[in-house]
């Protein structure tokens, strides 16, 4: 059984207005459980899609039917065949995520780490800190001046728009405890980020 390239639904980037509203409410000391979950799970879904696309880029596609790993040789017209019966050419699979900012690149370890952090967050405070960690981690500049900021993988907008947006996120005296300290710590690291350029899962 073959699958068309548009049958796979990759998670969309997270809307700026949702993130801005979450930070604005938190700065006022308002805890909105539903909004926290909406933003957190949207980030989680996006990071999961990035993980699937990045693994496929390095030769390990995910079966659309049973989610098993299907190794491939990057030949566009050769079908990838899963033991469950699903098959698709690598070319069609590749087209399904190209130009969607889904390849993790050098920031991939950040997305992987959020996939580990988010399920462990139980309280609103822990969830907000996990979200804030990801937002600041992806706001750090790349070492290479031509590199695309990691925030463009996660949040709607261009690189220049996201730089302004992230710098203007609301903080106040009533922010969730730990967020202001985390923000200061990330600011100190803004010129020290290093990630490997090869397959990060090998």
Secondary structure, 3 states (H helix, E strand, C coil): CECCHHHCCCCCCECHHHHHHHHHHHHCCCCCHHHHHHHHHHHHHHHHHHHHHHHHHCCEEECCCCCCEEECCCCCCCEEECCCCCEEEHHHHHHHHCCCCCCCHHHHHHHHHHHHHHHHCCCHHHHHHHHHHHHHHCCCCCCCCCCCCCHHHHECCCHHHHHHHHHCCCCCCCCCCCHHHHHHHHHHCCCCCCCCCCCCCC
